[in-house]
Amino acid sequence: MPAVSGIIDDMDIARFPHTLILPIDPGHWAPPARVAQVDGIDFAPKTELHVTLIGSRLGHELHSVLEPRYLRQQLDRAFAAQDWQYTRSGPILLLERHAHEANTAAADAPQQRSIIELIDLPAMQPFHQALGRLLGRQLPVPPPHVTLYTAGDPRGIGLPDPARLRALGRTLRLPI
């Protein structure tokens, strides 16, 4: 069960895209080494692995409603209160969505695709509960996962909640 220690150095949620990631040590989990092919489509391997703790929409909201220094203090506190150990638990999923579903492109834009692995990250729930307290509402807990490959958009596909995962994902059989 790999551990992550200390506060994330790149925790500058004040800069676009207002995200917060938990880097994965390549000594514990190396990025994929080669292209994967699924359904005749080539997927580019990610060069670094991470877990997105705060996605761009939530990060933007936090940044919009809270003073930056206060936000940083609260994020530091919420992050430090957790044990950021994770377990690779699988499964491997293929996520697919048309770019226009993300409100980023025309209706005929190509699909965005990602191959992810779900992980067990118990700290995700209490961390998002702390964020919800900052906003005065309950937040959904994003499914903890690591994006391994992408096709169509190297940034991957955001998963703010389990419903989005169910809507976009399907299980892949190994090997990919």
Backbone as CSV, one residue per row, in Angstrom:
resi,resn,N_x,N_y,N_z,CA_x,CA_y,CA_z,C_x,C_y,C_z
1,MET,0.843,-1.170,0.000,0.000,0.000,0.000,0.892,1.238,0.000
2,PRO,1.195,1.820,-1.158,2.081,2.977,-1.228,1.515,4.164,-0.451
3,ALA,2.396,4.929,0.141,1.989,6.108,0.908,2.486,7.367,0.224
4,VAL,1.815,8.439,0.493,2.230,9.747,0.036,2.430,10.576,1.291
5,SER,3.585,11.196,1.412,3.829,11.964,2.628,3.963,13.438,2.293
6,GLY,3.590,14.259,3.250,3.742,15.695,3.109,2.651,16.334,2.287
7,ILE,2.648,17.650,2.303,1.688,18.428,1.531,2.165,18.494,0.090
8,ILE,1.228,18.461,-0.813,1.548,18.512,-2.233,2.149,19.873,-2.571
9,ASP,3.329,19.865,-3.154,4.020,21.117,-3.466,3.304,21.947,-4.523
10,ASP,2.666,21.303,-5.476,2.011,22.019,-6.564,0.567,22.361,-6.240
11,MET,0.273,22.614,-4.981,-1.098,22.843,-4.574,-1.479,24.310,-4.772
12,ASP,-1.306,24.808,-5.978,-1.686,26.187,-6.273,-3.035,26.176,-6.965
13,ILE,-4.066,26.029,-6.160,-5.421,25.968,-6.691,-5.868,27.328,-7.226
14,ALA,-5.092,28.378,-6.964,-5.440,29.727,-7.430,-5.180,29.890,-8.925
15,ARG,-4.372,29.015,-9.505,-4.073,29.102,-10.937,-4.972,28.162,-11.718
16,PHE,-5.397,28.593,-12.906,-6.167,27.748,-13.790,-5.372,26.477,-14.048
17,PRO,-5.933,25.311,-14.067,-7.356,25.003,-14.056,-7.940,24.758,-12.672
18,HIS,-7.266,25.199,-11.618,-7.785,25.104,-10.248,-7.947,23.658,-9.785
19,THR,-7.070,22.792,-10.218,-7.154,21.389,-9.820,-6.112,21.080,-8.747
20,LEU,-6.342,20.002,-8.055,-5.384,19.503,-7.069,-5.199,18.025,-7.348
21,ILE,-3.943,17.623,-7.547,-3.663,16.220,-7.849,-2.769,15.613,-6.781
22,LEU,-2.886,14.317,-6.652,-2.031,13.521,-5.794,-1.105,12.733,-6.715
23,PRO,0.158,13.127,-6.812,1.066,12.411,-7.715,1.312,10.983,-7.243
24,ILE,1.451,10.090,-8.183,1.768,8.692,-7.892,3.267,8.495,-8.130
25,ASP,3.938,7.974,-7.139,5.374,7.717,-7.237,5.603,6.623,-8.281
26,PRO,6.363,6.928,-9.354,6.600,5.899,-10.380,7.359,4.690,-9.859
27,GLY,8.013,4.807,-8.708,8.662,3.651,-8.096,7.658,2.660,-7.531
28,HIS,6.458,3.136,-7.241,5.387,2.263,-6.742,4.462,1.803,-7.860
29,TRP,4.279,2.686,-8.856,3.362,2.383,-9.956,3.862,3.158,-11.167
30,ALA,4.546,2.468,-12.030,5.134,3.118,-13.205,4.063,3.387,-14.263
31,PRO,4.196,4.506,-14.980,3.271,4.754,-16.094,3.409,3.655,-17.148
32,PRO,2.357,3.452,-17.937,2.450,2.440,-19.005,3.596,2.770,-19.964
33,ALA,4.198,1.723,-20.510,5.373,1.908,-21.362,5.049,2.023,-22.848
34,ARG,3.887,1.540,-23.257,3.602,1.546,-24.704,2.128,1.818,-24.969
35,VAL,1.830,2.069,-26.213,0.470,2.338,-26.670,-0.405,1.118,-26.413
36,ALA,-1.655,1.363,-26.055,-2.641,0.284,-25.907,-3.668,0.439,-27.024
37,GLN,-4.211,-0.670,-27.477,-5.234,-0.618,-28.513,-6.498,-1.305,-27.999
38,VAL,-7.624,-0.575,-28.108,-8.934,-1.092,-27.711,-9.912,-0.746,-28.822
39,ASP,-10.650,-1.716,-29.291,-11.647,-1.508,-30.351,-11.033,-0.832,-31.577
40,GLY,-9.771,-1.177,-31.889,-9.092,-0.616,-33.048,-8.602,0.814,-32.871
41,ILE,-8.664,1.340,-31.670,-8.243,2.716,-31.391,-6.968,2.674,-30.564
42,ASP,-5.974,3.477,-30.976,-4.732,3.585,-30.220,-4.895,4.576,-29.080
43,PHE,-4.458,4.158,-27.905,-4.490,4.988,-26.706,-3.056,5.308,-26.301
44,ALA,-2.777,6.597,-26.124,-1.446,7.030,-25.716,-1.288,6.837,-24.209
45,PRO,-0.144,6.286,-23.804,0.078,6.118,-22.366,0.326,7.465,-21.688
46,LYS,-0.144,7.617,-20.472,0.162,8.810,-19.690,1.628,8.741,-19.270
47,THR,2.298,9.872,-19.280,3.716,9.894,-18.901,3.907,10.041,-17.398
48,GLU,2.874,10.487,-16.706,2.895,10.548,-15.246,1.523,10.131,-14.748
49,LEU,1.496,9.530,-13.581,0.229,9.071,-13.015,-0.116,9.914,-11.790
50,HIS,-1.407,10.153,-11.617,-1.882,10.917,-10.469,-3.351,10.598,-10.213
51,VAL,-3.799,10.999,-9.040,-5.210,10.955,-8.686,-5.671,12.402,-8.609
52,THR,-6.750,12.731,-9.289,-7.297,14.075,-9.181,-8.140,14.142,-7.914
53,LEU,-7.704,14.984,-6.990,-8.423,15.158,-5.728,-9.485,16.242,-5.847
54,ILE,-9.158,17.305,-6.565,-10.104,18.390,-6.813,-10.087,18.655,-8.308
55,GLY,-11.217,18.398,-8.967,-11.342,18.647,-10.395,-11.514,20.136,-10.682
56,SER,-11.479,20.476,-11.957,-11.485,21.892,-12.347,-12.761,22.627,-11.941
57,ARG,-13.916,21.995,-12.049,-15.161,22.685,-11.676,-15.214,22.977,-10.177
58,LEU,-14.918,21.977,-9.367,-14.921,22.185,-7.927,-13.824,23.173,-7.537
59,GLY,-12.662,23.042,-8.133,-11.571,23.967,-7.842,-11.931,25.400,-8.184
60,HIS,-12.588,25.578,-9.314,-13.023,26.918,-9.701,-14.024,27.466,-8.689
61,GLU,-14.951,26.638,-8.263,-15.937,27.081,-7.278,-15.263,27.472,-5.962
62,LEU,-14.362,26.634,-5.479,-13.646,26.952,-4.236,-12.888,28.272,-4.374
63,HIS,-12.207,28.426,-5.492,-11.420,29.636,-5.732,-12.315,30.866,-5.857
64,SER,-13.500,30.698,-6.402,-14.419,31.828,-6.607,-15.052,32.323,-5.319
65,VAL,-15.283,31.429,-4.355,-16.034,31.829,-3.162,-15.175,32.007,-1.906
66,LEU,-13.932,31.556,-1.933,-13.090,31.657,-0.744,-11.836,32.487,-1.029
67,GLU,-11.430,33.244,-0.046,-10.216,34.055,-0.150,-9.019,33.117,-0.319
68,PRO,-8.090,33.405,-1.231,-7.008,32.455,-1.553,-6.178,31.988,-0.355
69,ARG,-5.804,32.875,0.543,-4.976,32.462,1.684,-5.761,31.533,2.617
70,TYR,-7.017,31.873,2.842,-7.881,31.025,3.677,-8.078,29.659,3.012
71,LEU,-8.329,29.667,1.718,-8.504,28.412,0.988,-7.260,27.550,1.116
72,ARG,-6.099,28.134,0.912,-4.843,27.378,1.011,-4.674,26.773,2.408
73,GLN,-4.964,27.563,3.440,-4.857,27.067,4.814,-5.805,25.887,5.044
74,GLN,-7.018,26.019,4.567,-8.012,24.966,4.769,-7.664,23.707,3.973
75,LEU,-7.152,23.889,2.752,-6.729,22.732,1.959,-5.546,22.034,2.610
76,ASP,-4.588,22.823,3.088,-3.444,22.231,3.784,-3.914,21.408,4.982
77,ARG,-4.835,21.976,5.754,-5.355,21.303,6.949,-6.116,20.019,6.559
78,ALA,-6.997,20.125,5.576,-7.791,18.961,5.151,-6.891,17.869,4.576
79,PHE,-5.873,18.273,3.825,-4.958,17.298,3.237,-4.134,16.607,4.315
80,ALA,-3.595,17.401,5.256,-2.728,16.854,6.303,-3.485,15.927,7.251
81,ALA,-4.793,16.089,7.356,-5.589,15.265,8.266,-5.807,13.849,7.746
82,GLN,-5.406,13.579,6.517,-5.695,12.280,5.897,-4.444,11.425,5.724
83,ASP,-4.675,10.132,5.662,-3.646,9.157,5.312,-3.851,8.866,3.834
84,TRP,-2.928,9.275,3.003,-3.100,9.206,1.551,-2.562,7.913,0.947
85,GLN,-2.648,6.826,1.677,-2.282,5.529,1.123,-3.401,5.032,0.209
86,TYR,-3.021,4.355,-0.829,-3.991,3.812,-1.774,-3.653,2.358,-2.064
87,THR,-4.639,1.663,-2.588,-4.459,0.287,-3.029,-4.984,0.170,-4.449
88,ARG,-4.207,-0.437,-5.304,-4.698,-0.723,-6.652,-5.746,-1.815,-6.526
89,SER,-6.976,-1.451,-6.812,-8.078,-2.391,-6.608,-8.790,-2.769,-7.890
90,GLY,-8.496,-2.035,-8.991,-9.183,-2.314,-10.230,-10.652,-2.026,-10.085
91,PRO,-11.451,-2.256,-11.030,-11.137,-2.773,-12.360,-10.559,-1.695,-13.283
92,ILE,-10.230,-2.152,-14.483,-9.796,-1.263,-15.557,-11.049,-0.916,-16.361
93,LEU,-11.256,0.369,-16.604,-12.451,0.827,-17.324,-12.075,1.674,-18.529
94,LEU,-12.910,1.603,-19.545,-12.830,2.495,-20.692,-13.919,3.547,-20.510
95,LEU,-13.519,4.812,-20.550,-14.469,5.927,-20.504,-14.551,6.528,-21.888
96,GLU,-15.779,6.850,-22.328,-15.969,7.461,-23.647,-17.017,8.558,-23.557
97,ARG,-16.712,9.706,-24.184,-17.717,10.757,-24.324,-17.363,11.590,-25.548
98,HIS,-18.398,12.131,-26.182,-18.176,13.062,-27.281,-17.695,14.377,-26.709
99,ALA,-16.783,15.036,-27.393,-16.243,16.304,-26.909,-17.348,17.333,-26.692
100,HIS,-18.402,17.309,-27.516,-19.472,18.300,-27.345,-20.221,18.107,-26.021
101,GLU,-20.148,16.909,-25.432,-20.778,16.684,-24.132,-20.073,17.467,-23.034
102,ALA,-18.822,17.832,-23.283,-18.056,18.605,-22.308,-18.210,20.102,-22.559
103,ASN,-19.075,20.467,-23.529,-19.272,21.864,-23.896,-17.979,22.528,-24.335
104,THR,-17.122,21.747,-25.008,-15.838,22.285,-25.432,-15.659,22.281,-26.943
105,ALA,-16.590,21.700,-27.682,-16.382,21.591,-29.118,-17.720,21.438,-29.836
106,ALA,-17.645,21.409,-31.139,-18.840,21.278,-31.976,-19.442,19.879,-31.850
107,ALA,-20.689,19.758,-32.295,-21.420,18.499,-32.176,-20.738,17.357,-32.916
108,ASP,-19.974,17.651,-33.949,-19.319,16.588,-34.707,-17.886,16.321,-34.225
109,ALA,-17.539,16.838,-33.072,-16.191,16.632,-32.537,-15.966,15.156,-32.231
110,PRO,-14.709,14.712,-32.300,-14.420,13.298,-32.018,-14.627,12.970,-30.545
111,GLN,-14.759,11.683,-30.294,-14.912,11.231,-28.922,-13.620,11.432,-28.144
112,GLN,-13.789,11.654,-26.863,-12.673,11.627,-25.930,-12.749,10.275,-25.241
113,ARG,-11.593,9.658,-25.063,-11.555,8.336,-24.459,-10.415,8.269,-23.451
114,SER,-10.633,7.532,-22.397,-9.597,7.295,-21.395,-9.711,5.863,-20.903
115,ILE,-8.579,5.309,-20.528,-8.535,4.028,-19.845,-8.043,4.329,-18.439
116,ILE,-8.843,3.932,-17.452,-8.522,4.230,-16.059,-8.492,2.951,-15.239
117,GLU,-7.834,3.040,-14.093,-7.900,1.965,-13.108,-8.463,2.559,-11.825
118,LEU,-9.512,1.951,-11.316,-10.059,2.382,-10.039,-9.098,1.974,-8.929
119,ILE,-9.037,2.799,-7.881,-8.193,2.496,-6.733,-9.013,2.648,-5.457
120,ASP,-8.520,2.058,-4.408,-9.108,2.255,-3.087,-8.295,3.365,-2.422
121,LEU,-8.946,4.492,-2.133,-8.308,5.649,-1.508,-9.253,6.162,-0.421
122,PRO,-9.202,5.549,0.768,-10.148,5.907,1.826,-10.164,7.392,2.175
123,ALA,-9.075,8.091,1.992,-8.995,9.511,2.347,-9.887,10.395,1.479
124,MET,-10.306,9.913,0.331,-11.084,10.756,-0.586,-12.391,11.227,0.049
125,GLN,-13.091,10.352,0.736,-14.382,10.738,1.307,-14.242,11.808,2.392
126,PRO,-13.418,11.614,3.429,-13.325,12.673,4.439,-12.740,13.978,3.884
127,PHE,-11.870,13.880,2.888,-11.322,15.087,2.264,-12.448,15.884,1.598
128,HIS,-13.314,15.201,0.864,-14.422,15.896,0.193,-15.493,16.349,1.181
129,GLN,-15.620,15.666,2.304,-16.517,16.165,3.347,-15.997,17.496,3.891
130,ALA,-14.682,17.594,4.085,-14.086,18.857,4.549,-14.282,19.965,3.517
131,LEU,-14.136,19.645,2.239,-14.368,20.644,1.189,-15.824,21.082,1.186
132,GLY,-16.722,20.131,1.372,-18.143,20.454,1.431,-18.467,21.398,2.580
133,ARG,-17.808,21.202,3.719,-18.033,22.117,4.847,-17.598,23.534,4.484
134,LEU,-16.532,23.659,3.713,-16.092,24.989,3.277,-17.142,25.672,2.408
135,LEU,-17.864,24.876,1.633,-18.876,25.426,0.721,-20.280,25.410,1.317
136,GLY,-20.433,24.800,2.480,-21.740,24.760,3.129,-22.722,23.798,2.499
137,ARG,-22.202,22.742,1.874,-23.077,21.733,1.273,-22.336,20.403,1.172
138,GLN,-23.106,19.346,0.991,-22.518,18.024,0.815,-22.048,17.873,-0.621
139,LEU,-20.837,17.390,-0.783,-20.277,17.163,-2.116,-20.288,15.675,-2.447
140,PRO,-20.476,15.334,-3.719,-20.286,13.933,-4.109,-18.803,13.590,-3.996
141,VAL,-18.523,12.336,-3.767,-17.134,11.883,-3.690,-16.744,11.331,-5.056
142,PRO,-15.759,11.951,-5.708,-15.325,11.436,-7.006,-14.756,10.023,-6.869
143,PRO,-15.021,9.164,-7.845,-14.444,7.812,-7.794,-12.922,7.893,-7.881
144,PRO,-12.205,7.438,-6.871,-10.745,7.486,-6.939,-10.239,6.590,-8.072
145,HIS,-9.439,7.179,-8.924,-8.924,6.435,-10.076,-7.643,7.083,-10.585
146,VAL,-6.957,6.332,-11.426,-5.757,6.814,-12.101,-5.974,6.619,-13.591
147,THR,-5.774,7.689,-14.352,-5.871,7.595,-15.805,-4.561,7.043,-16.338
148,LEU,-4.654,5.947,-17.092,-3.477,5.268,-17.623,-3.200,5.630,-19.078
149,TYR,-4.273,5.800,-19.857,-4.164,6.066,-21.296,-5.261,7.049,-21.707
150,THR,-5.004,7.767,-22.795,-6.022,8.658,-23.359,-5.998,8.584,-24.883
151,ALA,-7.144,8.932,-25.465,-7.266,9.080,-26.921,-8.227,10.244,-27.155
152,GLY,-7.846,11.172,-28.004,-8.716,12.295,-28.329,-8.456,13.536,-27.508
153,ASP,-8.050,13.392,-26.265,-7.749,14.523,-25.391,-6.799,14.025,-24.316
154,PRO,-5.568,14.507,-24.301,-4.588,13.976,-23.350,-4.907,14.284,-21.883
155,ARG,-5.843,15.192,-21.625,-6.181,15.530,-20.239,-7.081,14.483,-19.595
156,GLY,-7.700,13.631,-20.363,-8.596,12.638,-19.798,-10.003,13.192,-19.646
157,ILE,-10.821,12.463,-18.921,-12.235,12.787,-18.751,-12.508,12.928,-17.258
158,GLY,-13.067,14.053,-16.859,-13.374,14.287,-15.454,-14.472,13.374,-14.942
159,LEU,-14.312,12.911,-13.720,-15.308,12.054,-13.060,-15.650,12.671,-11.706
160,PRO,-16.566,13.616,-11.669,-16.870,14.280,-10.400,-17.701,13.445,-9.429
161,ASP,-18.317,12.359,-9.930,-19.179,11.565,-9.056,-19.392,10.169,-9.639
162,PRO,-19.892,9.238,-8.826,-20.102,7.865,-9.304,-21.093,7.774,-10.471
163,ALA,-22.089,8.646,-10.526,-23.056,8.606,-11.634,-22.365,8.848,-12.968
164,ARG,-21.425,9.762,-12.991,-20.681,10.054,-14.231,-19.849,8.832,-14.646
165,LEU,-19.257,8.163,-13.675,-18.495,6.953,-13.966,-19.398,5.891,-14.592
166,ARG,-20.575,5.686,-14.010,-21.506,4.688,-14.552,-21.966,5.066,-15.958
167,ALA,-22.170,6.347,-16.207,-22.660,6.796,-17.512,-21.615,6.651,-18.614
168,LEU,-20.352,6.811,-18.280,-19.310,6.852,-19.305,-18.450,5.599,-19.387
169,GLY,-18.466,4.748,-18.359,-17.495,3.669,-18.283,-18.023,2.300,-18.617
170,ARG,-17.114,1.478,-19.089,-17.368,0.046,-19.238,-16.077,-0.705,-18.909
171,THR,-16.249,-1.867,-18.326,-15.110,-2.663,-17.884,-14.387,-3.258,-19.085
172,LEU,-13.059,-3.218,-19.023,-12.236,-3.839,-20.060,-11.646,-5.134,-19.521
173,ARG,-11.494,-6.067,-20.403,-10.832,-7.315,-20.050,-9.344,-7.150,-20.350
174,LEU,-8.535,-7.662,-19.434,-7.092,-7.591,-19.628,-6.632,-8.720,-20.513
175,PRO,-5.533,-8.609,-21.202,-4.673,-7.433,-21.291,-5.249,-6.420,-22.286
176,ILE,-4.858,-5.176,-22.091,-5.293,-4.125,-23.016,-4.179,-3.802,-23.966
